[in-house]
Amino acid sequence: MDENTALQPPDSGSAAPVADAPRWRDLREWLDLLRRHDLLLTIDAEVDPEEELGAVTFMTARQHGAPALLFENLKNNRSDARILSNMLGASKERYALAVGLPPGLSTAEMVAATRKLMKRRLPPIWIGKDEAPVNEIVARGEEVDLTRLPVPKFWPGDGGRFLGTGDITLTSDPETGRINVGVYRQMLHAARRIGLNFVAGRDGLFDVEGWWARGRPCEVVVAYGIDPVLFMAGAQRFAAQESELDVAGGLMGRRIELTKAEFVSLPIPARAELVIEGVLHQGDAEVEGPLGEFHGFYSGSRLAKPVIEVLALHSRRAPILTAALMANYPAGEIGAYHAIMRSARILENLEQMGVPGIQGVYVQPAAASAMCMVVVALKQLYPGHAAQVLALTAQCPAAVYCTKWIIAVDEDVDPTDFDQVMWALSTRCNPADDLDVLRNTWTFRADSSLPAQARPYGSKVLINACKPHRYLKELPVRTLLRRSTYDQVKRRWAELGLPGSPPAVASFYEE
Ligand SMILES: Cc1cc2nc3c(=O)[nH]c(=O)nc-3n(C[C@H](O)[C@H](O)[C@H](O)COP(=O)(O)O)c2cc1C
């Protein structure tokens, strides 16, 4: 790295966490928190990382409310490493415990709270190499042998064993020194060689190409066992010049602790479980993939992809590798957290564009792991308002990739409640008038609705399921409760012996 682009020193800000920061500092402390909430299952019996671990995770996580799974005893393991799967998965409670929200909040409340958390930025701080737990064990050069680790092959048709799925990869912008954090799958090729798979448009890929364009190898630091907040921040899209390290600090309410690496200029997350330092040389590529992915198909045909040459391995004792099973919701790792964070990002984008009247956004998790359907609730304020919201949502930065279905509903419909959304689609949408299609948009590489040569150019449909604005005065009257009666029944709920708690109701009969 050039001197003028070297990693910026940390600012002089305080290391103290903000008042509402979650009370954990790393993956192990967060797992203790999960244990206390009965959200973690430790499996001591031997499990084969080759397909069996994937099957156990898939079959368990198909049930809503499934715990995170810590596999302590892995077949053919030549190390003391363990594997955590279903880290966050479909659990909004585990997400809440990661970012310090009350786990009992509704999904809509979590989206609103997340929006605020995602605005906060806290730059990282340095700690000394000796203080960094990730330096408990350090192997250099030929001493590194990643084949000793239990590396999962998740699905029968996977092209190999994937060390990186629930990982984070750090790269730097050769011009500005900004550190990018991204989650990219990584297939193990050999003791010190790992394949790296980028989709077009990733900031991490721009960094790599930037170094290569200067005739220099690209340095990387990759953590294969990482806490949930760094993982989640790495998996979201942020503006190219923003560092996800600052975002993660903001989400955590405490600065991410970094320590200096030995061979590269990039920092190492000091509390990670297992980290490599490496370089990507231009032209060094090996055939990688496919991997069973978030949409439920194998993706990434067997193509030559860049290879990381590993220079050093830093690890805690008995490190925990974070493995993200990619599968249909609710069994996949990209589940509740992603739906909440992506919804918050879309809300943010709409606000930045100055769109008024937005009441809520929810990316439905069952739509290919929260990638393909966005529901926006709005209070219609002027003619064409719903059409404007649909068009701007469809192509906003947080929604542009993969999204196929954009649905606008009125403010009396909760976008997080699919039953209500279906009702709006069935009663307020006249397909002949209320659908528009955008063509040549960005879909995923394994979109099975398209012939191979057409991908990844897809389409998006804009569905107006709001009350038709031009006929507002002539609409049939909706059956709603009188507010005073609702309040009365709510008060008498326990007296009447009714189950659970009274449902929240947003709109009432107009007297
Ligand atoms: C478990 C998981 C695996 C992912 N695998 C890949 C991948 O292999 N390649 C890729 O380009 N993006 C992958 N993504 C998506 C990126 O992490 C995500 O788009 C991120 O915002 C990219 O960061 P960047 O734009 O800063 O490069 C994955 C996300 C998750 C959660």
The ligand as an SDF file (V2000), in Angstrom:
LIG
                    3D

 31 33  0  0  0  0  0  0  0  0999 V2000
  -23.8290  -15.2530    3.3750 C   0  0  0  0  0  0  0  0  0  0  0  0
  -23.5980  -14.3030    2.2420 C   0  0  0  0  0  0  0  0  0  0  0  0
  -22.8410  -14.6930    1.1480 C   0  0  0  0  0  0  0  0  0  0  0  0
  -22.5970  -13.8010    0.1040 C   0  0  0  0  0  0  0  0  0  0  0  0
  -21.8300  -14.2130   -0.9450 N   0  0  0  0  0  0  0  0  0  0  0  0
  -21.4920  -13.3220   -1.8950 C   0  0  0  0  0  0  0  0  0  0  0  0
  -20.5750  -13.6910   -2.9430 C   0  0  0  0  0  0  0  0  0  0  0  0
  -20.1150  -14.8230   -3.0090 O   0  0  0  0  0  0  0  0  0  0  0  0
  -20.2380  -12.7430   -3.8410 N   0  0  0  0  0  0  0  0  0  0  0  0
  -20.7310  -11.4740   -3.7960 C   0  0  0  0  0  0  0  0  0  0  0  0
  -20.3620  -10.6460   -4.6210 O   0  0  0  0  0  0  0  0  0  0  0  0
  -21.6270  -11.1070   -2.8480 N   0  0  0  0  0  0  0  0  0  0  0  0
  -21.9940  -11.9860   -1.8860 C   0  0  0  0  0  0  0  0  0  0  0  0
  -22.8560  -11.6200   -0.8880 N   0  0  0  0  0  0  0  0  0  0  0  0
  -23.4640  -10.2830   -0.9250 C   0  0  0  0  0  0  0  0  0  0  0  0
  -22.5030   -9.2020   -0.4660 C   0  0  0  0  0  0  0  0  0  0  0  0
  -21.9220   -9.5290    0.7620 O   0  0  0  0  0  0  0  0  0  0  0  0
  -23.2040   -7.8730   -0.2900 C   0  0  0  0  0  0  0  0  0  0  0  0
  -23.7660   -7.4690   -1.5120 O   0  0  0  0  0  0  0  0  0  0  0  0
  -22.2970   -6.7810    0.2020 C   0  0  0  0  0  0  0  0  0  0  0  0
  -23.0150   -5.5920    0.3170 O   0  0  0  0  0  0  0  0  0  0  0  0
  -21.1220   -6.5770   -0.7060 C   0  0  0  0  0  0  0  0  0  0  0  0
  -20.3190   -5.5770   -0.1600 O   0  0  0  0  0  0  0  0  0  0  0  0
  -19.5750   -4.5050   -1.0770 P   0  0  0  0  0  0  0  0  0  0  0  0
  -20.6200   -3.8900   -1.9840 O   0  0  0  0  0  0  0  0  0  0  0  0
  -19.0240   -3.5690   -0.0470 O   0  0  0  0  0  0  0  0  0  0  0  0
  -18.5210   -5.2070   -1.8510 O   0  0  0  0  0  0  0  0  0  0  0  0
  -23.1220  -12.5040    0.1560 C   0  0  0  0  0  0  0  0  0  0  0  0
  -23.8820  -12.1070    1.2630 C   0  0  0  0  0  0  0  0  0  0  0  0
  -24.1120  -12.9890    2.2980 C   0  0  0  0  0  0  0  0  0  0  0  0
  -24.9110  -12.5390    3.4870 C   0  0  0  0  0  0  0  0  0  0  0  0
  1  2  1  0
  2  3  1  0
  2 30  2  0
  3  4  2  0
  4  5  1  0
  4 28  1  0
  5  6  2  0
  6  7  1  0
  6 13  1  0
  7  8  2  0
  7  9  1  0
  9 10  1  0
 10 11  2  0
 10 12  1  0
 12 13  2  0
 13 14  1  0
 14 15  1  0
 14 28  1  0
 15 16  1  0
 16 17  1  0
 16 18  1  0
 18 19  1  0
 18 20  1  0
 20 21  1  0
 20 22  1  0
 22 23  1  0
 23 24  1  0
 24 25  2  0
 24 26  1  0
 24 27  1  0
 28 29  2  0
 29 30  1  0
 30 31  1  0
M  END
$$$$
